[in-house]
Amino acid sequence: MAGPDKAESARVSSYLLAQGEKHSWLELWPRVVKGRLDFLDAISGVSEEQASFHPESGDWSIAEVAQHVLTSSQAVAGLIEALVADRPGPDVDNADRARELASASLGELRCRLLRDSVAFSAIGTRFPDDASLDPTAPHPFFGPLHCRAWFLFQRVHDQDHARQVHAIKQAAGYPG
């Protein structure tokens, strides 16, 4: 999936940083959870045949998108923990690994996503609201982000991929 243009990247980066500075973990929580629920709703009711369908454009299947969301969420959680502790975190630029890892059924991926969703949404309860926002880690499109900006980033990421799933469902040849 192609990234945003420079203007969109700057806008999203500014939003993530400003909202992360302005709001506590718990104030950000409803937005983050809503993004994940939007993604889970997008994959709800999708059959295994539909989950493995690849649009003619060669884009990812729904199963690959779900694997990517899961893998990314786990990496972002580790990165947030590292930033709060002011230490290096894991690489979050793992988009290409989704195709390699998408061998689980969509049902299994959904179960893993539900478990991850509970764990990810609880991140904010483990850290103080005065956690330093000075340590940052680079995002491939949005530049350096602090811990709460990364937390909110997951909402943007999940919603972007929910839209991707909806687009796959509209693609020519999508199984009915």
C-alpha positions in Angstrom: 0.0 0.0 0.0 1.4 3.4 -1.0 2.1 5.9 1.6 0.6 9.4 1.9 2.0 12.4 0.0 4.3 14.9 1.8 1.4 17.3 2.7 -0.7 14.5 4.1 2.3 13.0 6.0 3.0 16.4 7.6 -0.7 16.9 8.5 -1.0 13.5 10.2 2.4 13.8 12.0 1.3 17.2 13.4 -2.0 15.7 14.5 -0.4 12.7 16.2 2.2 14.8 18.0 -0.2 17.6 19.1 -2.9 15.2 20.3 -0.4 13.1 22.1 1.0 16.1 23.9 -2.5 17.5 24.7 -4.2 14.3 25.9 -3.5 11.7 28.6 -3.3 8.0 27.8 -6.8 7.5 29.0 -8.1 10.4 27.0 -6.6 8.9 23.9 -7.9 5.4 24.7 -11.5 5.7 23.2 -10.1 6.9 19.9 -7.5 4.1 19.7 -10.1 1.5 20.6 -12.6 2.8 18.1 -10.0 2.5 15.3 -9.4 -1.2 16.3 -13.1 -1.9 16.5 -13.6 -0.4 13.0 -10.9 -2.8 11.7 -12.5 -5.8 13.5 -15.9 -4.8 12.1 -14.4 -4.7 8.6 -13.1 -8.3 8.8 -16.2 -9.6 10.5 -18.2 -12.1 8.5 -15.4 -12.5 5.9 -15.1 -16.2 4.8 -11.7 -17.9 4.3 -12.3 -17.8 0.6 -12.9 -14.0 0.7 -9.9 -13.6 3.1 -7.5 -15.2 0.7 -8.8 -13.3 -2.4 -6.2 -11.0 -4.1 -7.5 -8.1 -6.1 -6.3 -8.0 -9.7 -4.1 -5.0 -8.8 -1.9 -7.4 -6.8 -2.8 -5.7 -3.5 -2.8 -7.7 -0.3 -5.6 -10.1 0.6 -7.8 -9.4 3.6 -5.8 -12.1 5.5 -2.6 -10.4 4.7 -4.0 -7.0 5.8 -5.2 -8.6 9.1 -1.7 -10.2 9.6 -0.1 -6.8 9.0 -2.4 -5.0 11.5 -1.5 -7.7 14.1 2.2 -7.6 13.5 2.3 -3.9 13.4 0.3 -3.5 16.6 2.6 -5.8 18.4 5.7 -3.9 17.2 4.1 -0.5 18.1 3.3 -1.8 21.6 6.9 -2.8 22.1 8.1 0.5 20.7 5.8 2.5 23.1 7.1 0.5 26.0 10.7 1.2 24.9 10.1 4.9 24.4 8.6 5.3 27.9 11.7 3.5 29.3 13.9 5.7 27.0 15.5 2.8 25.3 15.6 1.6 21.6 12.6 -0.2 20.4 11.7 -2.8 17.7 11.5 -2.0 14.0 7.9 -1.1 13.1 8.5 -1.0 9.4 7.4 -4.6 8.8 4.9 -4.2 6.0 6.6 -6.8 3.8 6.5 -9.5 6.5 2.7 -9.6 6.3 2.7 -11.7 3.2 5.3 -14.1 4.7 3.3 -14.5 7.9 -0.3 -14.7 6.6 -0.6 -18.4 6.9 -3.1 -18.5 9.7 -6.8 -18.7 8.9 -8.8 -15.4 9.2 -10.6 -16.9 12.2 -7.3 -17.5 14.0 -6.1 -14.0 13.0 -9.3 -12.5 14.3 -8.8 -14.3 17.6 -5.2 -13.1 17.9 -6.3 -9.6 17.0 -8.9 -9.6 19.8 -6.3 -10.7 22.3 -3.9 -8.1 21.0 -6.6 -5.4 21.1 -7.2 -6.0 24.8 -3.5 -5.9 25.5 -2.8 -2.9 23.3 -5.7 -0.9 24.7 -4.4 -1.4 28.2 -1.0 0.1 27.4 -2.1 3.5 28.8 -2.9 2.1 32.2 0.7 1.0 32.7 2.4 4.3 32.2 2.2 7.6 34.0 0.6 10.6 32.2 3.8 12.5 32.8 6.0 10.0 30.9 8.5 11.9 28.9 7.6 12.8 25.4 11.2 13.6 24.5 12.3 10.2 23.3 11.0 9.6 19.8 11.3 6.9 17.2 10.9 7.5 13.4 7.9 6.4 11.5 8.6 5.8 7.8 5.9 8.3 6.7 5.3 10.5 9.7 8.8 11.1 11.1 9.7 11.1 14.7 6.8 10.3 17.1 6.8 10.2 20.9 5.2 7.4 22.9 1.6 8.8 23.0 1.8 9.8 19.3 2.6 6.2 18.6 -0.3 5.1 20.7 -2.6 7.3 18.7 -0.9 6.3 15.4 -2.4 2.8 15.9 -5.8 4.3 15.4 -4.9 5.9 12.2 -3.2 2.7 11.0 -6.2 0.5 11.9 -8.7 2.8 10.2 -6.6 3.0 7.1 -6.5 -0.7 6.9 -10.3 -1.0 7.6 -10.7 1.2 4.5 -8.4 -1.1 2.6 -10.5 -4.1 3.6 -13.7 -2.4 2.4 -11.9 -1.6 -0.9 -10.9 -5.2 -1.4 -14.6 -6.2 -0.8 -15.5 -3.9 -3.7 -12.8 -5.2 -6.1 -13.8 -7.0 -9.3 -13.9 -10.8 -8.7 -14.3 -10.6 -4.9 -16.1 -13.9 -3.9 -19.8 -13.4 -3.0 
